[in-house]
Amino acid sequence: MRFETLAIHADHSKDPASGDVTPPLHLSTTFERESSSNPHGYVYTRTENPTRAALERLLATLEGGAEGAAEAAAFASGSAATAAVFQSLAPGDHVLAPSDVYHGTARQLRTVFAPWGLAVDFVDMSDLAAVEAALRPNTRLLWVESPSNPLLKISDIAAICALAHAVDAVVACDNTWATPVAQRPLELGADLVVHSTTKYLGGHSDTLGGAVVARTGDERFARIRQIQGSLGAVLSPFDCWLTMRGVRTLAYRMRGHTEHALAVARFLAEHAAVEAVHYPGLPTHAGHAVAARQMSLFGGMLSVQTHGGAETAMAVAGATHIFTRATSLGGVESLIEHRASVEGPESLTPQNLLRLSIGLEHPDDLIEDLDQALRTATRG
Ligand SMILES: *Cc1c(COP(=O)(O)O)cnc(C)c1O
């Protein structure tokens, strides 16, 4: 079966008792025992729940393929899923992360996991020589995010996996921006995939969640599963249900997001008020060749640097009518944000940069909105 079909059927969660064609929502926190056994395999919702199990089957299949041995664990947020991967390491282990990794991941590493005993270095992951030079004897994990946030840098996932595996380190790839529609890190050699399902998988800006998908249910995944149940940052049944509902249309939404983002990127690249556009689908993008090789779609995220510094960029964001000024991404509605303000004083993001999550409105309306906002902001 192909991706679109799996996205609709891979959770196998129809209820045989009722014939429901959509998955039942199992809100029960506890499950009946028979003398000494659990006939249905469920005990207590923190450790296992049928609706969560359905979502986990679905995500494992979409990242790992229908015949794969992949397994998934769903968490209360992308950040909780990220944390579970770091928590599965031991104090003293060294982690290599991208210098422009999602700022929440960098903050977690600096403020929680460095004090807890992980050694952490940040490196430009689009530069393979820099990655190789940063490896240490105790390097156990390489964290990859491609495209990166917010500069849309592309890292060569297969090449990074080869470098990591040569020194017995594993690779975890944050696939939130690309989604399994556009990029399958497990097929490129990654050991773990992490998602903020809050974004494209949920797809409608109404459910917060995350997941870790492992190539196999090995010891490492068993540890992540144990962290999920024992620390308890699990995804609620209703959020699992909303996420499955979102995933049904993921392939079609990603095609629309990509088509619209390419149209907007081409428009911005020609605009007199624009200094630079970062979108891997443009042939002028530094990572275009690698992206074309490892992605089947270039996705719906782009960033733009305007002439005239932070003030002009903020004025552009202030003048849009269809783009909503808000953080986050991956919903059907288009969002615009001045990223450096969101990231705070430690941000390395250029001050004239706006990050755009391109939604599913008509692309001509999005282009007209940006055009009038750029004109309004540069008129002074
Ligand atoms: C949003 C995001 C996260 C964090 O996910 P939450 O669900 O907000 O905790 C992690 N990585 C990337 C790339 C993201 O965009």
The ligand as an ORCA input file, in Angstrom:
! r2SCAN-3c Opt
* xyz 0 1
  C       7.560     23.177     17.285
  C       8.800     22.384     17.111
  C       9.300     21.594     18.152
  C       8.682     21.558     19.534
  O       7.423     20.994     19.532
  P       6.270     21.362     20.624
  O       5.145     20.496     20.200
  O       6.011     22.845     20.498
  O       6.830     21.036     21.966
  C      10.425     20.831     17.892
  N      11.047     20.868     16.694
  C      10.588     21.627     15.678
  C      11.319     21.618     14.385
  C       9.463     22.409     15.856
  O       9.025     23.179     14.838
*
